[in-house]
């Protein structure tokens, strides 16, 4: 299905793939990911995620746009039969190495998310995705169709994603600009992708030596929900939270749950949301 996009969008998608290939070795070596043992797979999840997901023992779970597969390992440790999918060949190769070292029984597949149906139709109880995934997708209805294809009747999507308001506030201020929470980008879609200077990634580490441009698409909550409803998935829950698994801004404060929030003196705004949707039985 990725080939159905026009030539310009395909060019941007290829640029993103190259950018993530280039990012991967930087991320593997970073303190941010803590693959030396300083961070655990469960560190990337809020407690409410496990409450929402419930018992995963014996369940078939697919993690779309899994990158290094850190969360995918957590699913395996919860007893799930887990599969990770990512378009970056470098990410998939490293994810396999990381899982092997962790003793996790996982399968990783290199594929564009728009071709996720290669994993099989109706083969999964849970589709999990998010935390920086949807912004790389130019078309949400096509993505939703792939999600619906993957799910068994009664299966569910669990999407935990950066809130569109968080993205509109500009999570990474331009050079020389302060960290004030100012509206820098659109909340709503419709004006095309944002071209990013991705010379440095969101982790610590050196600059990328190549493929330093990436493209991101804006998707409001209404667009996400409409895409899912359009493929007959039933939205059963939506929560918004002011917490992040890492400190995007220096002034963020770590709570007792290990997650980071803006100081009490700042306005409370949603930074992350979690959406549940079920395929009708």
PASEBA-1860 file (N, C-alpha, C; in nm, 3 decimals):
! residues 281
1> XXXXXXXX> 0.080/-0.121/0.000/0.000/0.000/0.000/0.084/0.126/0.000 ~ 0.208/0.118/0.047/0.292/0.238/0.049/0.313/0.293/-0.091 ~ 0.308/0.207/-0.191/0.329/0.251/-0.328/0.212/0.332/-0.382 ~ 0.100/0.335/-0.309/-0.016/0.409/-0.355/-0.001/0.560/-0.333 ~ 0.097/0.602/-0.255/0.119/0.744/-0.233/0.185/0.807/-0.355 ~ 0.169/0.938/-0.371/0.230/1.004/-0.485/0.382/1.012/-0.466 ~ 0.452/1.049/-0.573/0.598/1.042/-0.574/0.660/1.130/-0.466 ~ 0.603/1.247/-0.440/0.660/1.338/-0.341/0.647/1.281/-0.200
9> XXXXXXXX> 0.533/1.224/-0.169/0.515/1.163/-0.036/0.607/1.042/-0.020 ~ 0.620/0.964/-0.124/0.711/0.848/-0.116/0.855/0.895/-0.093 ~ 0.892/1.008/-0.153/1.027/1.061/-0.131/1.046/1.096/0.016 ~ 0.947/1.160/0.076/0.955/1.197/0.217/0.961/1.072/0.306 ~ 0.884/0.972/0.271/0.885/0.848/0.350/1.020/0.779/0.341 ~ 1.081/0.782/0.223/1.216/0.723/0.209/1.317/0.803/0.290 ~ 1.301/0.938/0.292/1.391/1.020/0.372/1.379/0.986/0.519 ~ 1.256/0.962/0.567/1.237/0.923/0.706/1.300/0.788/0.737
17> XXXXXXXX> 1.286/0.695/0.646/1.348/0.564/0.665/1.500/0.576/0.676 ~ 1.559/0.655/0.587/1.705/0.676/0.592/1.746/0.746/0.721 ~ 1.663/0.841/0.765/1.693/0.913/0.889/1.691/0.818/1.009 ~ 1.593/0.729/1.013/1.587/0.634/1.125/1.698/0.529/1.117 ~ 1.738/0.492/0.998/1.857/0.404/0.985/1.979/0.473/1.045 ~ 1.993/0.604/1.016/2.109/0.679/1.066/2.100/0.703/1.216 ~ 1.980/0.722/1.268/1.962/0.744/1.411/1.996/0.621/1.495 ~ 1.970/0.504/1.440/1.971/0.382/1.521/2.101/0.359/1.597
25> XXXXXXXX> 2.220/0.365/1.534/2.342/0.341/1.612/2.363/0.446/1.721 ~ 2.320/0.570/1.698/2.329/0.673/1.801/2.239/0.636/1.919 ~ 2.118/0.589/1.890/2.025/0.551/1.995/2.073/0.429/2.073 ~ 2.130/0.333/2.003/2.179/0.212/2.070/2.287/0.247/2.173 ~ 2.370/0.345/2.141/2.481/0.383/2.230/2.440/0.487/2.334 ~ 2.318/0.538/2.328/2.279/0.651/2.411/2.247/0.611/2.555 ~ 2.267/0.707/2.645/2.222/0.690/2.783/2.070/0.695/2.790 ~ 2.008/0.765/2.697/1.862/0.779/2.692/1.796/0.642/2.690
33> XXXXXXXX> 1.841/0.554/2.602/1.782/0.420/2.593/1.836/0.325/2.700 ~ 1.954/0.353/2.751/2.006/0.275/2.862/2.018/0.127/2.835 ~ 2.063/0.091/2.716/2.073/-0.051/2.681/2.189/-0.121/2.751 ~ 2.266/-0.044/2.828/2.371/-0.104/2.911/2.313/-0.162/3.041 ~ 2.181/-0.155/3.054/2.115/-0.207/3.173/2.064/-0.099/3.267 ~ 2.093/0.028/3.236/2.051/0.137/3.324/1.902/0.168/3.310 ~ 1.839/0.124/3.199/1.695/0.138/3.184/1.636/0.001/3.152 ~ 1.519/-0.024/3.206/1.450/-0.151/3.186/1.335/-0.134/3.086
41> XXXXXXXX> 1.295/-0.242/3.019/1.185/-0.231/2.923/1.057/-0.172/2.982 ~ 1.031/-0.198/3.111/0.909/-0.149/3.172/0.914/0.001/3.201 ~ 1.034/0.061/3.195/1.046/0.204/3.223/0.970/0.290/3.123 ~ 0.941/0.235/3.006/0.878/0.313/2.900/0.726/0.313/2.912 ~ 0.672/0.247/3.014/0.527/0.236/3.030/0.481/0.307/3.156 ~ 0.370/0.378/3.146/0.303/0.432/3.264/0.221/0.321/3.329 ~ 0.199/0.328/3.459/0.115/0.225/3.524/-0.022/0.209/3.459 ~ -0.081/0.320/3.412/-0.215/0.308/3.352/-0.214/0.224/3.225
49> XXXXXXXX> -0.098/0.214/3.158/-0.094/0.134/3.036/-0.118/-0.013/3.066 ~ -0.058/-0.063/3.173/-0.078/-0.204/3.208/-0.220/-0.228/3.257 ~ -0.278/-0.128/3.323/-0.418/-0.139/3.364/-0.507/-0.150/3.241 ~ -0.480/-0.066/3.142/-0.561/-0.067/3.020/-0.542/-0.194/2.939 ~ -0.418/-0.242/2.932/-0.388/-0.360/2.851/-0.438/-0.489/2.915 ~ -0.437/-0.494/3.047/-0.483/-0.615/3.115/-0.385/-0.730/3.099 ~ -0.434/-0.850/3.124/-0.351/-0.971/3.119/-0.312/-1.001/2.974 ~ -0.183/-1.009/2.948/-0.134/-1.037/2.812/-0.082/-1.180/2.796
57> XXXXXXXX> -0.086/-1.258/2.901/-0.033/-1.396/2.894/-0.104/-1.475/2.786 ~ -0.026/-1.530/2.695/-0.081/-1.610/2.587/-0.145/-1.532/2.475 ~ -0.139/-1.399/2.482/-0.198/-1.316/2.378/-0.099/-1.290/2.265 ~ -0.152/-1.273/2.146/-0.070/-1.234/2.031/-0.071/-1.082/2.021 ~ 0.048/-1.022/2.036/0.061/-0.876/2.038/0.157/-0.833/1.928 ~ 0.119/-0.733/1.851/0.210/-0.675/1.753/0.237/-0.530/1.791 ~ 0.364/-0.493/1.789/0.407/-0.358/1.821/0.449/-0.292/1.690 ~ 0.366/-0.201/1.641/0.395/-0.132/1.515/0.490/-0.016/1.539
65> XXXXXXXX> 0.580/0.004/1.441/0.682/0.110/1.449/0.762/0.097/1.580 ~ 0.819/-0.019/1.598/0.878/-0.059/1.726/1.019/-0.005/1.748 ~ 1.086/0.045/1.646/1.224/0.094/1.656/1.315/-0.013/1.719 ~ 1.372/0.012/1.838/1.466/-0.082/1.898/1.397/-0.196/1.973 ~ 1.265/-0.191/1.979/1.192/-0.301/2.041/1.198/-0.304/2.193 ~ 1.229/-0.192/2.256/1.239/-0.192/2.403/1.103/-0.227/2.466 ~ 0.995/-0.166/2.415/0.863/-0.199/2.469/0.821/-0.341/2.430 ~ 0.861/-0.385/2.312/0.824/-0.519/2.266/0.875/-0.624/2.363
73> XXXXXXXX> 0.995/-0.603/2.416/1.050/-0.697/2.514/0.962/-0.704/2.638 ~ 0.909/-0.589/2.681/0.821/-0.587/2.798/0.697/-0.673/2.775 ~ 0.642/-0.671/2.653/0.526/-0.754/2.624/0.560/-0.903/2.638 ~ 0.677/-0.941/2.588/0.719/-1.080/2.600/0.733/-1.120/2.747 ~ 0.784/-1.030/2.828/0.801/-1.059/2.970/0.669/-1.063/3.044 ~ 0.565/-1.010/2.983/0.429/-1.021/3.037/0.358/-1.146/2.987 ~ 0.431/-1.228/2.913/0.375/-1.355/2.869/0.310/-1.353/2.733 ~ 0.323/-1.242/2.659/0.262/-1.233/2.527/0.351/-1.298/2.422
81> XXXXXXXX> 0.288/-1.344/2.314/0.362/-1.381/2.192/0.373/-1.253/2.111 ~ 0.489/-1.189/2.117/0.503/-1.053/2.065/0.582/-1.049/1.935 ~ 0.538/-0.959/1.847/0.602/-0.935/1.719/0.624/-0.784/1.707 ~ 0.741/-0.744/1.660/0.769/-0.604/1.635/0.784/-0.578/1.487 ~ 0.737/-0.463/1.441/0.747/-0.427/1.299/0.799/-0.284/1.288 ~ 0.894/-0.264/1.197/0.949/-0.130/1.175/1.001/-0.121/1.032 ~ 0.998/0.003/0.977/1.043/0.020/0.838/1.194/0.036/0.826 ~ 1.261/0.058/0.938/1.406/0.077/0.936/1.477/-0.057/0.947
89> XXXXXXXX> 1.549/-0.094/0.844/1.624/-0.219/0.847/1.728/-0.220/0.956 ~ 1.791/-0.105/0.980/1.892/-0.095/1.085/1.827/-0.113/1.222 ~ 1.711/-0.055/1.243/1.641/-0.071/1.371/1.603/-0.216/1.395 ~ 1.551/-0.281/1.294/1.510/-0.421/1.309/1.630/-0.510/1.342 ~ 1.741/-0.486/1.274/1.861/-0.566/1.300/1.908/-0.548/1.445 ~ 1.909/-0.424/1.493/1.953/-0.399/1.630/1.851/-0.452/1.730 ~ 1.722/-0.440/1.699/1.619/-0.492/1.788/1.635/-0.642/1.809 ~ 1.667/-0.713/1.703/1.690/-0.858/1.716/1.808/-0.887/1.808
97> XXXXXXXX> 1.914/-0.809/1.794/2.032/-0.829/1.880/1.997/-0.801/2.026 ~ 1.924/-0.692/2.049/1.888/-0.653/2.185/1.800/-0.759/2.249 ~ 1.702/-0.810/2.174/1.613/-0.913/2.227/1.690/-1.041/2.257 ~ 1.782/-1.076/2.169/1.862/-1.197/2.191/1.943/-1.187/2.319 ~ 2.005/-1.070/2.342/2.083/-1.052/2.464/1.995/-1.056/2.588 ~ 1.870/-1.011/2.572/1.777/-1.009/2.685/1.710/-1.144/2.707 ~ 1.735/-1.239/2.618/1.673/-1.370/2.630/1.524/-1.367/2.601 ~ 1.479/-1.271/2.519/1.337/-1.257/2.488/1.306/-1.328/2.357
105> XXXXXXXX> 1.199/-1.405/2.357/1.157/-1.479/2.239/1.065/-1.390/2.156 ~ 1.123/-1.321/2.058/1.051/-1.223/1.980/1.079/-1.240/1.832 ~ 0.985/-1.193/1.752/1.005/-1.189/1.607/0.996/-1.044/1.563 ~ 1.092/-1.000/1.484/1.090/-0.865/1.430/1.085/-0.873/1.278 ~ 1.000/-0.789/1.220/0.977/-0.789/1.076/1.003/-0.649/1.023 ~ 1.082/-0.643/0.917/1.102/-0.515/0.851/0.992/-0.494/0.748 ~ 0.913/-0.389/0.767/0.805/-0.357/0.675/0.755/-0.217/0.703 ~ 0.712/-0.149/0.599/0.640/-0.024/0.618/0.508/-0.056/0.689
113> XXXXXXXX> 0.464/0.034/0.776/0.340/0.008/0.849/0.220/-0.002/0.755 ~ 0.229/0.061/0.639/0.120/0.052/0.543/0.114/-0.085/0.474 ~ 0.214/-0.166/0.498/0.215/-0.303/0.448/0.216/-0.403/0.563 ~ 0.166/-0.360/0.680/0.170/-0.446/0.799/0.087/-0.572/0.782 ~ -0.004/-0.573/0.686/-0.084/-0.692/0.659/-0.002/-0.813/0.621 ~ 0.128/-0.793/0.589/0.214/-0.908/0.560/0.226/-1.001/0.680 ~ 0.194/-0.950/0.800/0.200/-1.033/0.921/0.082/-1.130/0.931 ~ -0.017/-1.107/0.847/-0.132/-1.197/0.847/-0.260/-1.126/0.888
121> XXXXXXXX> -0.369/-1.163/0.824/-0.497/-1.100/0.852/-0.562/-1.166/0.973 ~ -0.607/-1.084/1.067/-0.678/-1.134/1.184/-0.596/-1.224/1.273 ~ -0.468/-1.191/1.290/-0.377/-1.279/1.366/-0.345/-1.228/1.506 ~ -0.394/-1.109/1.545/-0.349/-1.050/1.669/-0.464/-1.011/1.760 ~ -0.438/-1.030/1.891/-0.533/-0.987/1.994/-0.515/-0.839/2.027 ~ -0.391/-0.792/2.016/-0.360/-0.653/2.052/-0.265/-0.594/1.950 ~ -0.297/-0.475/1.902/-0.203/-0.391/1.826/-0.164/-0.276/1.918 ~ -0.033/-0.261/1.941/0.017/-0.153/2.026/0.105/-0.062/1.940
129> XXXXXXXX> 0.091/0.068/1.960/0.175/0.161/1.886/0.172/0.297/1.954 ~ 0.265/0.383/1.915/0.261/0.520/1.963/0.393/0.573/2.012 ~ 0.382/0.678/2.095/0.496/0.751/2.152/0.593/0.795/2.042 ~ 0.539/0.868/1.947/0.620/0.922/1.838/0.606/0.845/1.710 ~ 0.493/0.776/1.689/0.474/0.695/1.569/0.387/0.763/1.464 ~ 0.272/0.816/1.505/0.175/0.865/1.408/0.224/0.984/1.327 ~ 0.316/1.061/1.382/0.364/1.180/1.310/0.440/1.144/1.182 ~ 0.481/1.019/1.169/0.552/0.976/1.049/0.459/0.914/0.945
137> XXXXXXXX> 0.329/0.922/0.969/0.231/0.863/0.879/0.155/0.970/0.803 ~ 0.166/0.974/0.671/0.098/1.079/0.594/-0.052/1.059/0.581 ~ -0.101/0.937/0.606/-0.243/0.908/0.583/-0.294/0.815/0.693 ~ -0.380/0.867/0.781/-0.430/0.786/0.892/-0.538/0.685/0.852 ~ -0.630/0.716/0.761/-0.727/0.612/0.723/-0.660/0.485/0.669 ~ -0.553/0.498/0.593/-0.483/0.379/0.543/-0.417/0.304/0.658 ~ -0.362/0.378/0.753/-0.303/0.315/0.872/-0.410/0.240/0.950 ~ -0.525/0.303/0.972/-0.633/0.240/1.047/-0.680/0.112/0.978
145> XXXXXXXX> -0.682/0.112/0.845/-0.723/-0.008/0.772/-0.625/-0.123/0.798 ~ -0.496/-0.093/0.807/-0.398/-0.197/0.838/-0.417/-0.250/0.980 ~ -0.446/-0.160/1.074/-0.471/-0.203/1.212/-0.590/-0.298/1.216 ~ -0.700/-0.259/1.150/-0.820/-0.343/1.149/-0.792/-0.478/1.085 ~ -0.709/-0.479/0.982/-0.673/-0.604/0.915/-0.598/-0.698/1.009 ~ -0.512/-0.644/1.092/-0.430/-0.725/1.180/-0.509/-0.787/1.295 ~ -0.615/-0.721/1.339/-0.687/-0.762/1.459/-0.785/-0.876/1.434 ~ -0.789/-0.968/1.530/-0.895/-1.068/1.533/-1.026/-1.001/1.572
153> XXXXXXXX> -1.140/-1.061/1.540/-1.266/-1.010/1.596/-1.257/-1.005/1.748 ~ -1.291/-0.891/1.805/-1.278/-0.873/1.949/-1.141/-0.825/1.992 ~ -1.046/-0.820/1.898/-0.912/-0.770/1.928/-0.912/-0.620/1.945 ~ -0.804/-0.565/2.003/-0.805/-0.423/2.035/-0.677/-0.353/1.997 ~ -0.694/-0.230/1.960/-0.583/-0.137/1.939/-0.559/-0.062/2.069 ~ -0.431/-0.049/2.107/-0.397/0.039/2.218/-0.292/0.135/2.168 ~ -0.331/0.260/2.158/-0.247/0.367/2.105/-0.210/0.461/2.220 ~ -0.082/0.475/2.248/-0.034/0.569/2.349/0.060/0.664/2.276
161> XXXXXXXX> 0.017/0.787/2.260/0.085/0.876/2.167/0.104/1.015/2.228 ~ 0.206/1.085/2.181/0.223/1.224/2.221/0.101/1.304/2.176 ~ 0.052/1.384/2.266/-0.069/1.460/2.239/-0.043/1.561/2.127 ~ -0.140/1.581/2.038/-0.117/1.681/1.932/-0.092/1.821/1.985 ~ -0.142/1.852/2.105/-0.110/1.981/2.164/0.038/1.989/2.201 ~ 0.093/1.879/2.251/0.236/1.871/2.282/0.319/1.902/2.157 ~ 0.280/1.842/2.045/0.352/1.867/1.920/0.332/2.010/1.871 ~ 0.212/2.064/1.891/0.185/2.201/1.847/0.264/2.302/1.929
169> XXXXXXXX> 0.290/2.268/2.055/0.368/2.357/2.141/0.516/2.359/2.104 ~ 0.556/2.267/2.018/0.696/2.262/1.978/0.781/2.197/2.084 ~ 0.779/2.064/2.094/0.853/1.995/2.200/1.003/2.020/2.196 ~ 1.054/2.055/2.079/1.197/2.085/2.067/1.211/2.227/2.012 ~ 1.235/2.326/2.098/1.245/2.465/2.051/1.358/2.482/1.950 ~ 1.343/2.574/1.854/1.451/2.602/1.760/1.575/2.653/1.833 ~ 1.693/2.642/1.771/1.815/2.693/1.835/1.802/2.839/1.872 ~ 1.846/2.873/1.994/1.842/3.010/2.039/1.709/3.057/2.093
177> XXXXXXXX> 1.610/2.968/2.094/1.477/3.002/2.144/1.458/2.936/2.280 ~ 1.395/3.005/2.373/1.373/2.952/2.507/1.275/2.836/2.510 ~ 1.255/2.782/2.630/1.171/2.665/2.646/1.026/2.699/2.681 ~ 0.986/2.824/2.664/0.847/2.859/2.691/0.754/2.776/2.603 ~ 0.640/2.739/2.660/0.544/2.657/2.586/0.460/2.748/2.496 ~ 0.510/2.771/2.377/0.443/2.857/2.280/0.393/2.771/2.164 ~ 0.280/2.811/2.110/0.230/2.742/1.991/0.324/2.771/1.874 ~ 0.387/2.667/1.825/0.483/2.682/1.716/0.437/2.611/1.588
185> XXXXXXXX> 0.346/2.514/1.603/0.304/2.434/1.488/0.152/2.415/1.491 ~ 0.097/2.367/1.380/-0.046/2.340/1.372/-0.084/2.226/1.466 ~ -0.204/2.235/1.520/-0.266/2.122/1.591/-0.341/2.036/1.489 ~ -0.408/2.101/1.396/-0.490/2.031/1.297/-0.410/2.004/1.170 ~ -0.448/1.897/1.103/-0.384/1.860/0.976/-0.435/1.950/0.864 ~ -0.373/1.936/0.747/-0.426/2.004/0.630/-0.327/2.089/0.555 ~ -0.213/2.122/0.617/-0.117/2.209/0.548/0.014/2.137/0.519 ~ 0.007/2.007/0.511/0.125/1.931/0.471/0.221/1.904/0.585
193> XXXXXXXX> 0.327/1.829/0.556/0.422/1.790/0.661/0.516/1.903/0.702 ~ 0.574/1.886/0.818/0.679/1.976/0.867/0.813/1.913/0.834 ~ 0.901/1.989/0.772/1.037/1.939/0.747/1.123/1.969/0.869 ~ 1.183/1.866/0.925/1.262/1.879/1.047/1.412/1.869/1.016 ~ 1.488/1.950/1.085/1.633/1.931/1.086/1.661/1.825/1.192 ~ 1.690/1.703/1.149/1.711/1.590/1.240/1.859/1.556/1.253 ~ 1.945/1.658/1.242/2.088/1.635/1.257/2.118/1.574/1.393 ~ 2.048/1.622/1.497/2.054/1.560/1.629/1.918/1.499/1.660
201> XXXXXXXX> 1.916/1.383/1.723/1.790/1.317/1.755/1.746/1.357/1.895 ~ 1.640/1.296/1.941/1.587/1.328/2.074/1.669/1.267/2.186 ~ 1.769/1.187/2.155/1.854/1.128/2.258/1.985/1.207/2.269 ~ 2.066/1.171/2.368/2.202/1.220/2.373/2.283/1.152/2.263 ~ 2.400/1.205/2.233/2.484/1.143/2.132/2.525/1.240/2.024 ~ 2.610/1.194/1.933/2.665/1.284/1.830/2.564/1.316/1.721 ~ 2.603/1.409/1.638/2.522/1.444/1.521/2.524/1.329/1.421 ~ 2.417/1.321/1.343/2.413/1.220/1.237/2.507/1.261/1.125
209> XXXXXXXX> 2.570/1.163/1.063/2.662/1.192/0.955/2.593/1.203/0.820 ~ 2.467/1.159/0.812/2.394/1.163/0.686/2.245/1.156/0.717 ~ 2.164/1.171/0.613/2.018/1.159/0.625/1.964/1.243/0.740 ~ 1.993/1.371/0.739/1.961/1.458/0.853/1.828/1.532/0.839 ~ 1.750/1.498/0.738/1.619/1.561/0.720/1.510/1.457/0.744 ~ 1.406/1.498/0.819/1.291/1.412/0.842/1.163/1.492/0.822 ~ 1.053/1.421/0.799/0.925/1.486/0.774/0.821/1.430/0.872 ~ 0.741/1.521/0.927/0.637/1.482/1.022/0.503/1.541/0.981
217> XXXXXXXX> 0.398/1.460/0.998/0.263/1.501/0.965/0.182/1.524/1.093 ~ 0.103/1.628/1.094/0.019/1.662/1.208/-0.112/1.585/1.203 ~ -0.155/1.532/1.319/-0.283/1.461/1.328/-0.352/1.499/1.458 ~ -0.464/1.569/1.450/-0.542/1.602/1.567/-0.617/1.480/1.619 ~ -0.668/1.488/1.741/-0.740/1.375/1.800/-0.863/1.337/1.717 ~ -0.932/1.437/1.665/-1.049/1.408/1.584/-1.015/1.326/1.462 ~ -0.901/1.357/1.400/-0.859/1.282/1.281/-0.827/1.138/1.317 ~ -0.761/1.115/1.431/-0.729/0.980/1.474/-0.856/0.899/1.497
225> XXXXXXXX> -0.950/0.957/1.570/-1.073/0.885/1.602/-1.155/0.859/1.476 ~ -1.166/0.957/1.388/-1.241/0.938/1.264/-1.182/0.826/1.180 ~ -1.047/0.817/1.177/-0.982/0.712/1.098/-1.019/0.573/1.152 ~ -1.024/0.560/1.283/-1.055/0.430/1.343/-1.203/0.395/1.326 ~ -1.290/0.493/1.347/-1.433/0.470/1.328/-1.462/0.435/1.183 ~ -1.384/0.492/1.092/-1.404/0.468/0.950/-1.377/0.326/0.906 ~ -1.306/0.249/0.988/-1.281/0.107/0.956/-1.354/0.017/1.056 ~ -1.460/0.071/1.116/-1.549/-0.003/1.205/-1.482/-0.050/1.333
233> XXXXXXXX> -1.381/0.023/1.379/-1.329/-0.002/1.513/-1.409/0.085/1.610 ~ -1.441/0.030/1.726/-1.518/0.100/1.827/-1.424/0.158/1.932 ~ -1.421/0.289/1.946/-1.338/0.353/2.047/-1.403/0.333/2.183 ~ -1.330/0.273/2.276/-1.386/0.240/2.407/-1.325/0.320/2.521 ~ -1.224/0.400/2.492/-1.164/0.478/2.599/-1.063/0.577/2.545 ~ -1.054/0.691/2.610/-0.955/0.794/2.575/-0.916/0.866/2.703 ~ -0.789/0.864/2.733/-0.742/0.939/2.850/-0.628/1.032/2.807 ~ -0.619/1.145/2.875/-0.512/1.241/2.852/-0.432/1.255/2.981
241> XXXXXXXX> -0.301/1.272/2.968/-0.217/1.284/3.086/-0.112/1.393/3.065 ~ -0.068/1.451/3.177/0.035/1.555/3.170/0.174/1.497/3.195 ~ 0.188/1.365/3.187/0.315/1.298/3.219/0.384/1.246/3.094 ~ 0.518/1.241/3.101/0.601/1.186/2.994/0.702/1.087/3.054 ~ 0.747/0.990/2.976/0.846/0.894/3.030/0.987/0.949/3.037 ~ 1.009/1.073/2.991/1.141/1.136/2.997/1.119/1.287/3.003 ~ 1.216/1.363/3.050/1.199/1.508/3.066/1.225/1.584/2.935 ~ 1.115/1.618/2.866/1.132/1.691/2.739/1.190/1.829/2.763
249> XXXXXXXX> 1.148/1.893/2.875/1.200/2.025/2.911/1.278/2.013/3.042 ~ 1.382/2.093/3.053/1.472/2.082/3.169/1.400/2.105/3.301 ~ 1.296/2.186/3.300/1.231/2.218/3.426/1.128/2.112/3.469 ~ 1.113/2.005/3.395/1.018/1.900/3.433/1.065/1.831/3.562 ~ 0.968/1.783/3.640/0.994/1.723/3.770/0.951/1.577/3.767 ~ 1.036/1.491/3.821/1.005/1.348/3.822/0.916/1.313/3.941 ~ 0.807/1.242/3.915/0.713/1.203/4.020/0.747/1.069/4.081 ~ 0.669/1.030/4.180/0.691/0.902/4.247/0.672/0.784/4.152
257> XXXXXXXX> 0.595/0.804/4.046/0.574/0.697/3.948/0.687/0.686/3.847 ~ 0.789/0.773/3.860/0.903/0.769/3.769/0.884/0.850/3.642 ~ 0.765/0.907/3.623/0.737/0.986/3.503/0.752/1.135/3.533 ~ 0.764/1.213/3.427/0.801/1.354/3.439/0.683/1.445/3.406 ~ 0.670/1.553/3.486/0.563/1.651/3.466/0.621/1.791/3.478 ~ 0.550/1.887/3.420/0.588/2.027/3.438/0.565/2.067/3.584 ~ 0.635/2.170/3.631/0.617/2.212/3.770/0.472/2.251/3.801 ~ 0.436/2.242/3.929/0.300/2.274/3.972/0.262/2.417/3.936
265> XXXXXXXX> 0.360/2.505/3.921/0.332/2.645/3.889/0.295/2.666/3.743 ~ 0.321/2.565/3.658/0.288/2.575/3.516/0.143/2.532/3.493 ~ 0.079/2.582/3.385/-0.053/2.531/3.349/-0.047/2.382/3.320 ~ -0.151/2.309/3.359/-0.157/2.166/3.330/-0.214/2.148/3.190 ~ -0.136/2.086/3.103/-0.179/2.060/2.966/-0.149/1.914/2.933 ~ -0.226/1.854/2.842/-0.201/1.715/2.807/-0.076/1.702/2.720 ~ 0.009/1.609/2.757/0.131/1.581/2.681/0.127/1.444/2.614 ~ 0.040/1.357/2.663/0.031/1.221/2.612/-0.115/1.179/2.620
273> XXXXXXXX> -0.158/1.094/2.527/-0.293/1.040/2.538/-0.291/0.890/2.510 ~ -0.388/0.821/2.564/-0.402/0.678/2.543/-0.543/0.649/2.493 ~ -0.550/0.577/2.382/-0.678/0.548/2.318/-0.695/0.397/2.302 ~ -0.813/0.348/2.338/-0.845/0.207/2.321/-0.956/0.194/2.216 ~ -0.941/0.096/2.127/-1.044/0.069/2.026/-1.052/-0.081/2.002 ~ -1.171/-0.130/1.977/-1.196/-0.274/1.961/-1.253/-0.302/1.824 ~ -1.205/-0.412/1.765/-1.269/-0.462/1.642/-1.389/-0.546/1.681 ~ -1.502/-0.517/1.620/-1.625/-0.585/1.656/-1.613/-0.736/1.635
281> X> -1.670/-0.810/1.727/-1.665/-0.956/1.719/-1.755/-1.008/1.608
END
